[in-house]
Amino acid sequence: MKNATLTVAFNAEKLDALVFHMGKKEANLQEELNETVQRLYEKYVPQATREYIDDKVARDGTGREIARRPVRPSSHRARTLRSEDTQAEKVEEHLPPV
C-alpha cells in the first residue's frame, strides 16, 4: 500500500519555535507526528480492521502480482502504426512542395 501525505495548517511562528526547541532536545517533528498519527489509528480503528489491513499489506509486499489490464497483441500495435503512416502520407500528398 502506498503512503498518503497529510497537510496541517499551523501558525508559522509557533512552528518555528517548536522546531527550534525540539532540535535542542534532539527530537524530530516528523517522527513525533508519525507516532501521533499511529496512536490515533490504533485508538480509533477497530482491531479486526487493523489486522485485515496488516495482512493485506504483508501480502502486497511479498511480490504478489498486481491485477493489470491485459496487454494488446503486438500485431494490433503494428496495424495501428501502419494506419498512422498511411494517414500521414495522404496528408503529405495534399501539401504544396517546399
N, CA, C and O atoms as CSV, one atom per row, in Angstrom:
chain,resi,resn,atom,element,x,y,z
A,1,MET,N,N,0.848,-1.176,0.000
A,1,MET,CA,C,0.000,0.000,0.000
A,1,MET,C,C,0.893,1.238,0.000
A,1,MET,O,O,1.989,1.245,0.560
A,2,LYS,N,N,0.394,2.260,-0.634
A,2,LYS,CA,C,1.189,3.478,-0.692
A,2,LYS,C,C,0.843,4.402,0.464
A,2,LYS,O,O,-0.234,4.303,1.052
A,3,ASN,N,N,1.745,5.280,0.779
A,3,ASN,CA,C,1.532,6.243,1.853
A,3,ASN,C,C,0.780,7.453,1.333
A,3,ASN,O,O,0.880,7.802,0.157
A,4,ALA,N,N,0.035,8.084,2.207
A,4,ALA,CA,C,-0.661,9.332,1.899
A,4,ALA,C,C,0.071,10.468,2.599
A,4,ALA,O,O,0.764,10.250,3.592
A,5,THR,N,N,-0.083,11.662,2.084
A,5,THR,CA,C,0.538,12.838,2.673
A,5,THR,C,C,-0.533,13.674,3.351
A,5,THR,O,O,-1.568,13.975,2.756
A,6,LEU,N,N,-0.279,14.044,4.591
A,6,LEU,CA,C,-1.200,14.896,5.346
A,6,LEU,C,C,-0.690,16.327,5.315
A,6,LEU,O,O,0.514,16.566,5.411
A,7,THR,N,N,-1.596,17.268,5.183
A,7,THR,CA,C,-1.238,18.678,5.245
A,7,THR,C,C,-1.947,19.278,6.447
A,7,THR,O,O,-3.159,19.132,6.605
A,8,VAL,N,N,-1.179,19.954,7.290
A,8,VAL,CA,C,-1.732,20.541,8.504
A,8,VAL,C,C,-1.414,22.025,8.516
A,8,VAL,O,O,-0.264,22.418,8.321
A,9,ALA,N,N,-2.428,22.855,8.744
A,9,ALA,CA,C,-2.218,24.298,8.872
A,9,ALA,C,C,-1.851,24.596,10.321
A,9,ALA,O,O,-2.538,24.168,11.248
A,10,PHE,N,N,-0.754,25.340,10.504
A,10,PHE,CA,C,-0.289,25.680,11.847
A,10,PHE,C,C,0.421,27.022,11.752
A,10,PHE,O,O,1.074,27.310,10.749
A,11,ASN,N,N,0.300,27.831,12.775
A,11,ASN,CA,C,0.926,29.148,12.805
A,11,ASN,C,C,2.433,29.030,12.563
A,11,ASN,O,O,3.113,28.248,13.227
A,12,ALA,N,N,2.948,29.808,11.612
A,12,ALA,CA,C,4.355,29.716,11.211
A,12,ALA,C,C,5.313,30.047,12.352
A,12,ALA,O,O,6.332,29.374,12.508
A,13,GLU,N,N,5.012,31.057,13.143
A,13,GLU,CA,C,5.893,31.418,14.256
A,13,GLU,C,C,5.932,30.321,15.311
A,13,GLU,O,O,6.985,30.013,15.870
A,14,LYS,N,N,4.767,29.739,15.573
A,14,LYS,CA,C,4.712,28.644,16.540
A,14,LYS,C,C,5.480,27.429,16.020
A,14,LYS,O,O,6.162,26.745,16.783
A,15,LEU,N,N,5.366,27.169,14.735
A,15,LEU,CA,C,6.088,26.049,14.140
A,15,LEU,C,C,7.600,26.265,14.240
A,15,LEU,O,O,8.336,25.345,14.593
A,16,ASP,N,N,8.055,27.462,13.935
A,16,ASP,CA,C,9.486,27.763,14.058
A,16,ASP,C,C,9.977,27.533,15.485
A,16,ASP,O,O,11.045,26.960,15.701
A,17,ALA,N,N,9.183,27.986,16.455
A,17,ALA,CA,C,9.566,27.808,17.860
A,17,ALA,C,C,9.574,26.321,18.225
A,17,ALA,O,O,10.468,25.854,18.930
A,18,LEU,N,N,8.583,25.592,17.745
A,18,LEU,CA,C,8.513,24.162,18.030
A,18,LEU,C,C,9.725,23.430,17.473
A,18,LEU,O,O,10.360,22.644,18.177
A,19,VAL,N,N,10.044,23.690,16.208
A,19,VAL,CA,C,11.193,23.023,15.576
A,19,VAL,C,C,12.486,23.410,16.289
A,19,VAL,O,O,13.354,22.562,16.499
A,20,PHE,N,N,12.622,24.671,16.661
A,20,PHE,CA,C,13.826,25.133,17.363
A,20,PHE,C,C,14.013,24.391,18.680
A,20,PHE,O,O,15.098,23.882,18.962
A,21,HIS,N,N,12.951,24.330,19.490
A,21,HIS,CA,C,13.076,23.712,20.809
A,21,HIS,C,C,13.153,22.183,20.730
A,21,HIS,O,O,13.785,21.550,21.575
A,22,MET,N,N,12.518,21.599,19.727
A,22,MET,CA,C,12.663,20.150,19.545
A,22,MET,C,C,14.103,19.823,19.164
A,22,MET,O,O,14.655,18.812,19.598
A,23,GLY,N,N,14.707,20.690,18.350
A,23,GLY,CA,C,16.102,20.493,17.956
A,23,GLY,C,C,17.044,20.505,19.146
A,23,GLY,O,O,18.025,19.762,19.167
A,24,LYS,N,N,16.758,21.342,20.137
A,24,LYS,CA,C,17.580,21.383,21.352
A,24,LYS,C,C,17.532,20.053,22.096
A,24,LYS,O,O,18.504,19.655,22.738
A,25,LYS,N,N,16.398,19.373,22.005
A,25,LYS,CA,C,16.230,18.094,22.699
A,25,LYS,C,C,16.449,16.909,21.759
A,25,LYS,O,O,16.136,15.767,22.096
A,26,GLU,N,N,16.991,17.200,20.576
A,26,GLU,CA,C,17.262,16.184,19.556
A,26,GLU,C,C,16.013,15.374,19.212
A,26,GLU,O,O,16.077,14.167,18.979
A,27,ALA,N,N,14.886,16.064,19.186
A,27,ALA,CA,C,13.624,15.438,18.790
A,27,ALA,C,C,13.351,15.799,17.332
A,27,ALA,O,O,13.796,16.837,16.842
A,28,ASN,N,N,12.618,14.931,16.653
A,28,ASN,CA,C,12.322,15.136,15.242
A,28,ASN,C,C,10.818,15.300,15.078
A,28,ASN,O,O,10.046,14.420,15.460
A,29,LEU,N,N,10.404,16.428,14.509
A,29,LEU,CA,C,8.979,16.718,14.363
A,29,LEU,C,C,8.280,15.666,13.509
A,29,LEU,O,O,7.185,15.221,13.855
A,30,GLN,N,N,8.892,15.265,12.405
A,30,GLN,CA,C,8.270,14.274,11.521
A,30,GLN,C,C,8.050,12.951,12.249
A,30,GLN,O,O,6.983,12.349,12.134
A,31,GLU,N,N,9.046,12.503,12.991
A,31,GLU,CA,C,8.902,11.254,13.748
A,31,GLU,C,C,7.798,11.366,14.796
A,31,GLU,O,O,7.006,10.441,14.975
A,32,GLU,N,N,7.753,12.494,15.480
A,32,GLU,CA,C,6.721,12.709,16.503
A,32,GLU,C,C,5.326,12.702,15.883
A,32,GLU,O,O,4.394,12.119,16.437
A,33,LEU,N,N,5.191,13.358,14.722
A,33,LEU,CA,C,3.896,13.377,14.053
A,33,LEU,C,C,3.494,11.980,13.592
A,33,LEU,O,O,2.338,11.582,13.742
A,34,ASN,N,N,4.443,11.240,13.035
A,34,ASN,CA,C,4.152,9.868,12.599
A,34,ASN,C,C,3.680,9.008,13.766
A,34,ASN,O,O,2.717,8.252,13.636
A,35,GLU,N,N,4.359,9.123,14.905
A,35,GLU,CA,C,3.972,8.350,16.092
A,35,GLU,C,C,2.583,8.753,16.584
A,35,GLU,O,O,1.797,7.905,17.006
A,36,THR,N,N,2.289,10.041,16.527
A,36,THR,CA,C,0.976,10.533,16.972
A,36,THR,C,C,-0.137,10.006,16.064
A,36,THR,O,O,-1.180,9.571,16.551
A,37,VAL,N,N,0.078,10.043,14.766
A,37,VAL,CA,C,-0.933,9.534,13.830
A,37,VAL,C,C,-1.114,8.031,14.022
A,37,VAL,O,O,-2.234,7.528,13.939
A,38,GLN,N,N,-0.024,7.312,14.276
A,38,GLN,CA,C,-0.116,5.867,14.524
A,38,GLN,C,C,-0.955,5.589,15.780
A,38,GLN,O,O,-1.780,4.675,15.788
A,39,ARG,N,N,-0.740,6.378,16.837
A,39,ARG,CA,C,-1.533,6.201,18.060
A,39,ARG,C,C,-3.009,6.485,17.806
A,39,ARG,O,O,-3.874,5.782,18.329
A,40,LEU,N,N,-3.308,7.519,16.998
A,40,LEU,CA,C,-4.705,7.822,16.659
A,40,LEU,C,C,-5.323,6.674,15.858
A,40,LEU,O,O,-6.476,6.305,16.082
A,41,TYR,N,N,-4.562,6.121,14.939
A,41,TYR,CA,C,-5.019,4.977,14.141
A,41,TYR,C,C,-5.360,3.810,15.058
A,41,TYR,O,O,-6.414,3.190,14.915
A,42,GLU,N,N,-4.469,3.511,15.996
A,42,GLU,CA,C,-4.689,2.392,16.913
A,42,GLU,C,C,-5.863,2.664,17.859
A,42,GLU,O,O,-6.552,1.736,18.283
A,43,LYS,N,N,-6.083,3.923,18.180
A,43,LYS,CA,C,-7.169,4.275,19.092
A,43,LYS,C,C,-8.539,4.161,18.415
A,43,LYS,O,O,-9.490,3.685,19.035
A,44,TYR,N,N,-8.653,4.583,17.176
A,44,TYR,CA,C,-9.957,4.682,16.535
A,44,TYR,C,C,-10.301,3.564,15.554
A,44,TYR,O,O,-11.482,3.297,15.331
A,45,VAL,N,N,-9.325,2.917,14.972
A,45,VAL,CA,C,-9.611,1.846,14.009
A,45,VAL,C,C,-9.737,0.537,14.783
A,45,VAL,O,O,-8.827,0.175,15.529
A,46,PRO,N,N,-10.843,-0.173,14.618
A,46,PRO,CA,C,-11.038,-1.429,15.352
A,46,PRO,C,C,-9.918,-2.441,15.071
A,46,PRO,O,O,-9.339,-2.460,13.985
A,47,GLN,N,N,-9.631,-3.266,16.057
A,47,GLN,CA,C,-8.557,-4.260,15.971
A,47,GLN,C,C,-8.716,-5.161,14.749
A,47,GLN,O,O,-7.736,-5.434,14.057
A,48,ALA,N,N,-9.925,-5.625,14.476
A,48,ALA,CA,C,-10.150,-6.517,13.330
A,48,ALA,C,C,-9.796,-5.833,12.015
A,48,ALA,O,O,-9.228,-6.459,11.119
A,49,THR,N,N,-10.124,-4.569,11.901
A,49,THR,CA,C,-9.793,-3.813,10.683
A,49,THR,C,C,-8.293,-3.638,10.555
A,49,THR,O,O,-7.745,-3.766,9.461
A,50,ARG,N,N,-7.621,-3.345,11.663
A,50,ARG,CA,C,-6.153,-3.189,11.624
A,50,ARG,C,C,-5.491,-4.491,11.220
A,50,ARG,O,O,-4.536,-4.488,10.444
A,51,GLU,N,N,-5.998,-5.627,11.747
A,51,GLU,CA,C,-5.429,-6.928,11.378
A,51,GLU,C,C,-5.626,-7.212,9.893
A,51,GLU,O,O,-4.723,-7.720,9.228
A,52,TYR,N,N,-6.810,-6.881,9.375
A,52,TYR,CA,C,-7.084,-7.076,7.951
A,52,TYR,C,C,-6.117,-6.255,7.101
A,52,TYR,O,O,-5.543,-6.763,6.138
A,53,ILE,N,N,-5.943,-4.994,7.458
A,53,ILE,CA,C,-5.039,-4.113,6.701
A,53,ILE,C,C,-3.598,-4.605,6.810
A,53,ILE,O,O,-2.878,-4.623,5.812
A,54,ASP,N,N,-3.169,-5.003,8.005
A,54,ASP,CA,C,-1.801,-5.520,8.174
A,54,ASP,C,C,-1.572,-6.754,7.307
A,54,ASP,O,O,-0.509,-6.905,6.704
A,55,ASP,N,N,-2.567,-7.632,7.244
A,55,ASP,CA,C,-2.459,-8.838,6.419
A,55,ASP,C,C,-2.373,-8.466,4.943
A,55,ASP,O,O,-1.571,-9.029,4.197
A,56,LYS,N,N,-3.194,-7.527,4.534
A,56,LYS,CA,C,-3.200,-7.086,3.138
A,56,LYS,C,C,-1.860,-6.456,2.762
A,56,LYS,O,O,-1.339,-6.712,1.676
A,57,VAL,N,N,-1.306,-5.642,3.644
A,57,VAL,CA,C,-0.007,-5.014,3.390
A,57,VAL,C,C,1.079,-6.080,3.289
A,57,VAL,O,O,1.956,-5.989,2.429
A,58,ALA,N,N,1.029,-7.085,4.156
A,58,ALA,CA,C,2.024,-8.163,4.134
A,58,ALA,C,C,1.951,-8.941,2.827
A,58,ALA,O,O,2.983,-9.279,2.248
A,59,ARG,N,N,0.735,-9.227,2.355
A,59,ARG,CA,C,0.576,-9.957,1.081
A,59,ARG,C,C,1.070,-9.131,-0.089
A,59,ARG,O,O,1.731,-9.660,-0.982
A,60,ASP,N,N,0.760,-7.838,-0.101
A,60,ASP,CA,C,1.185,-6.962,-1.194
A,60,ASP,C,C,2.699,-6.819,-1.223
A,60,ASP,O,O,3.281,-6.625,-2.291
A,61,GLY,N,N,3.333,-6.909,-0.086
A,61,GLY,CA,C,4.779,-6.748,-0.012
A,61,GLY,C,C,5.559,-7.995,-0.377
A,61,GLY,O,O,6.784,-7.932,-0.483
A,62,THR,N,N,4.896,-9.130,-0.573
A,62,THR,CA,C,5.603,-10.375,-0.868
A,62,THR,C,C,5.776,-10.607,-2.360
A,62,THR,O,O,6.141,-11.705,-2.779
A,63,GLY,N,N,5.518,-9.579,-3.167
A,63,GLY,CA,C,5.717,-9.722,-4.602
A,63,GLY,C,C,4.528,-10.299,-5.326
A,63,GLY,O,O,4.639,-10.719,-6.478
A,64,ARG,N,N,3.392,-10.325,-4.662
A,64,ARG,CA,C,2.183,-10.823,-5.308
A,64,ARG,C,C,1.881,-9.959,-6.519
A,64,ARG,O,O,1.993,-8.734,-6.460
A,65,GLU,N,N,1.502,-10.589,-7.603
A,65,GLU,CA,C,1.229,-9.879,-8.852
A,65,GLU,C,C,0.002,-8.993,-8.686
A,65,GLU,O,O,-1.030,-9.430,-8.178
A,66,ILE,N,N,0.125,-7.755,-9.116
A,66,ILE,CA,C,-0.986,-6.814,-9.068
A,66,ILE,C,C,-1.825,-7.012,-10.325
A,66,ILE,O,O,-1.282,-7.155,-11.420
A,67,ALA,N,N,-3.122,-7.021,-10.171
A,67,ALA,CA,C,-4.003,-7.192,-11.331
A,67,ALA,C,C,-3.793,-6.036,-12.296
A,67,ALA,O,O,-3.859,-4.867,-11.915
A,68,ARG,N,N,-3.541,-6.380,-13.541
A,68,ARG,CA,C,-3.308,-5.366,-14.556
A,68,ARG,C,C,-4.188,-5.637,-15.755
A,68,ARG,O,O,-4.657,-6.754,-15.973
A,69,ARG,N,N,-4.398,-4.584,-16.527
A,69,ARG,CA,C,-5.167,-4.722,-17.752
A,69,ARG,C,C,-4.358,-5.538,-18.739
A,69,ARG,O,O,-3.148,-5.339,-18.839
A,70,PRO,N,N,-4.986,-6.457,-19.478
A,70,PRO,CA,C,-4.236,-7.274,-20.431
A,70,PRO,C,C,-3.573,-6.417,-21.499
A,70,PRO,O,O,-4.110,-5.388,-21.909
A,71,VAL,N,N,-2.406,-6.852,-21.941
A,71,VAL,CA,C,-1.651,-6.144,-22.966
A,71,VAL,C,C,-2.189,-6.558,-24.326
A,71,VAL,O,O,-2.449,-7.736,-24.570
A,72,ARG,N,N,-2.353,-5.580,-25.207
A,72,ARG,CA,C,-2.833,-5.890,-26.547
A,72,ARG,C,C,-1.730,-6.601,-27.323
A,72,ARG,O,O,-0.547,-6.349,-27.096
A,73,PRO,N,N,-2.112,-7.479,-28.226
A,73,PRO,CA,C,-1.108,-8.168,-29.032
A,73,PRO,C,C,-0.292,-7.172,-29.860
A,73,PRO,O,O,-0.797,-6.119,-30.250
A,74,SER,N,N,0.953,-7.509,-30.119
A,74,SER,CA,C,1.831,-6.608,-30.858
A,74,SER,C,C,1.345,-6.390,-32.281
A,74,SER,O,O,1.636,-5.346,-32.865
A,75,SER,N,N,0.611,-7.343,-32.864
A,75,SER,CA,C,0.109,-7.173,-34.224
A,75,SER,C,C,-0.856,-5.990,-34.297
A,75,SER,O,O,-0.905,-5.295,-35.312
A,76,HIS,N,N,-1.623,-5.753,-33.227
A,76,HIS,CA,C,-2.529,-4.611,-33.197
A,76,HIS,C,C,-1.729,-3.314,-33.243
A,76,HIS,O,O,-2.086,-2.378,-33.959
A,77,ARG,N,N,-0.658,-3.269,-32.482
A,77,ARG,CA,C,0.193,-2.082,-32.453
A,77,ARG,C,C,0.800,-1.831,-33.832
A,77,ARG,O,O,0.863,-0.687,-34.282
A,78,ALA,N,N,1.241,-2.876,-34.493
A,78,ALA,CA,C,1.830,-2.727,-35.827
A,78,ALA,C,C,0.789,-2.211,-36.815
A,78,ALA,O,O,1.095,-1.342,-37.632
A,79,ARG,N,N,-0.450,-2.737,-36.751
A,79,ARG,CA,C,-1.512,-2.260,-37.638
A,79,ARG,C,C,-1.807,-0.791,-37.372
A,79,ARG,O,O,-2.020,-0.019,-38.307
A,80,THR,N,N,-1.821,-0.403,-36.101
A,80,THR,CA,C,-2.096,0.984,-35.754
A,80,THR,C,C,-1.015,1.888,-36.310
A,80,THR,O,O,-1.321,2.941,-36.870
A,81,LEU,N,N,0.248,1.499,-36.167
A,81,LEU,CA,C,1.347,2.308,-36.686
A,81,LEU,C,C,1.271,2.418,-38.205
A,81,LEU,O,O,1.493,3.499,-38.750
A,82,ARG,N,N,0.961,1.312,-38.906
A,82,ARG,CA,C,0.848,1.355,-40.367
A,82,ARG,C,C,-0.282,2.286,-40.781
A,82,ARG,O,O,-0.150,3.039,-41.746
A,83,SER,N,N,-1.393,2.235,-40.051
A,83,SER,CA,C,-2.526,3.095,-40.346
A,83,SER,C,C,-2.144,4.564,-40.175
A,83,SER,O,O,-2.526,5.399,-40.995
A,84,GLU,N,N,-1.405,4.884,-39.132
A,84,GLU,CA,C,-0.962,6.262,-38.900
A,84,GLU,C,C,-0.020,6.711,-40.003
A,84,GLU,O,O,-0.105,7.855,-40.450
A,85,ASP,N,N,0.886,5.832,-40.460
A,85,ASP,CA,C,1.807,6.165,-41.547
A,85,ASP,C,C,1.041,6.459,-42.828
A,85,ASP,O,O,1.368,7.408,-43.540
A,86,THR,N,N,0.019,5.653,-43.130
A,86,THR,CA,C,-0.790,5.838,-44.335
A,86,THR,C,C,-1.519,7.172,-44.274
A,86,THR,O,O,-1.588,7.888,-45.273
A,87,GLN,N,N,-2.055,7.505,-43.123
A,87,GLN,CA,C,-2.759,8.775,-42.965
A,87,GLN,C,C,-1.803,9.944,-43.155
A,87,GLN,O,O,-2.170,10.946,-43.769
A,88,ALA,N,N,-0.580,9.834,-42.637
A,88,ALA,CA,C,0.411,10.897,-42.787
A,88,ALA,C,C,0.789,11.067,-44.248
A,88,ALA,O,O,0.973,12.196,-44.704
A,89,GLU,N,N,0.910,9.969,-44.997
A,89,GLU,CA,C,1.246,10.043,-46.416
A,89,GLU,C,C,0.140,10.747,-47.186
A,89,GLU,O,O,0.423,11.536,-48.088
A,90,LYS,N,N,-1.126,10.470,-46.843
A,90,LYS,CA,C,-2.240,11.109,-47.526
A,90,LYS,C,C,-2.214,12.616,-47.294
A,90,LYS,O,O,-2.489,13.390,-48.210
A,91,VAL,N,N,-1.885,13.035,-46.078
A,91,VAL,CA,C,-1.807,14.463,-45.767
A,91,VAL,C,C,-0.674,15.092,-46.557
A,91,VAL,O,O,-0.834,16.190,-47.090
A,92,GLU,N,N,0.465,14.422,-46.646
A,92,GLU,CA,C,1.622,14.944,-47.355
A,92,GLU,C,C,1.335,15.103,-48.848
A,92,GLU,O,O,1.882,16.009,-49.476
A,93,GLU,N,N,0.493,14.249,-49.432
A,93,GLU,CA,C,0.155,14.330,-50.837
A,93,GLU,C,C,-0.549,15.635,-51.158
A,93,GLU,O,O,-0.420,16.149,-52.269
A,94,HIS,N,N,-1.291,16.180,-50.203
A,94,HIS,CA,C,-2.077,17.383,-50.441
A,94,HIS,C,C,-1.330,18.673,-50.070
A,94,HIS,O,O,-1.872,19.767,-50.232
A,95,LEU,N,N,-0.104,18.555,-49.579
A,95,LEU,CA,C,0.678,19.730,-49.210
A,95,LEU,C,C,1.466,20.209,-50.434
A,95,LEU,O,O,1.947,19.389,-51.216
A,96,PRO,N,N,1.601,21.516,-50.604
A,96,PRO,CA,C,2.417,22.018,-51.719
A,96,PRO,C,C,3.884,21.717,-51.483
A,96,PRO,O,O,4.309,21.626,-50.331
A,97,PRO,N,N,4.689,21.556,-52.559
A,97,PRO,CA,C,6.119,21.262,-52.383
A,97,PRO,C,C,6.817,22.434,-51.719
A,97,PRO,O,O,6.424,23.588,-51.893
A,98,VAL,N,N,7.837,22.133,-50.969
A,98,VAL,CA,C,8.588,23.147,-50.221
A,98,VAL,C,C,9.805,23.565,-51.018
A,98,VAL,O,O,10.576,24.412,-50.569
